[in-house]
Amino acid sequence: MMTNTSDEVLIDAAGQRHKPHDGPARIVSLVPSLTELVCDLGLAPQLVGRTGFCIHPRPALRAVTKVGGTKDVNLARLRALAPTHIIVNVDENRRECVEEIASFVPNVIVTHPCAPEDNLPVYRLLGAIFHRRAESEQLAAALDAALAEGRAVGAALPREKVLYLIWREPWMTVAQGTYIAATLAAVGWDTRPVLSEPRYPAFEWNAPWLPEVQRVFLSSEPYRFRERHVEEVERLSGLPASLIDGEMASWYGSRAIEGLRHLAALRRRLAVE
């Protein structure tokens, strides 16, 4: 988790020290959810590069140069943008690529939120570096409120064991050490299977832990599950299944605020169906 050692020196998820930037920055974000956060902090005019998966907020990003994907960055295009700062993530970007980028970008900001509350230091880190402390504190207050709402729903209703599907052929789910699992747990949904590695395990429908599961969710990303897949999963599992907006469970940054509220509302609705 990132911590601030003083008002002027900050530490990211890789233990690197950062200072507030003087003057306009040239920011490239290689993390879709944090691209959205950059814009929500009022920094869209200083954003010069993004990945093709950075899609929110659409109007602000139309004119921002794409530098490839989260895993396959076009380094020549990135270098040509002459960024002062690049924002990366431990899970979403390849270490080898980030190390090469660090050879020509002066400030590489590494993030690694593992649970919804880990977004608080991310807000404050970026807010301090780019002189958006007031905006970051507004987001932090909103996240605190959303966390409280989610936890209240989780405490008011019996906890449910759920299977969260992210892929088909092979069928894949999430381990409990993932950000997705932590977000679902915040509203009272405990993912199965109980393991930490691999983070995104494949499984068969005769897995020994499946009898524990009470509900199945089919995420909208990375696999684009449709209604026809809901029927298939209900037939295979014998359990109630429904589609779920993957951004609400898996995107960190400012989207975590809306995500927790969305999941809390979904939890309440499914409890009475």
PyMOL commands that set and color helices and strands:
alter all, ss='L'
color gray80, all
select helices_A, chain A and resi 32-40+44-46+58-61+75-80+95-101+116-129+133-156+179-186+210-212+227-237+246-250+255-271
alter helices_A, ss='H'
color red, helices_A
select strands_A, chain A and resi 3-4+10-11+17-18+27-29+47-50+65-66+85-89+107-111+160-165+189-191+215-219+241-244
alter strands_A, ss='S'
color yellow, strands_A
deselect
rebuild
show_as cartoon
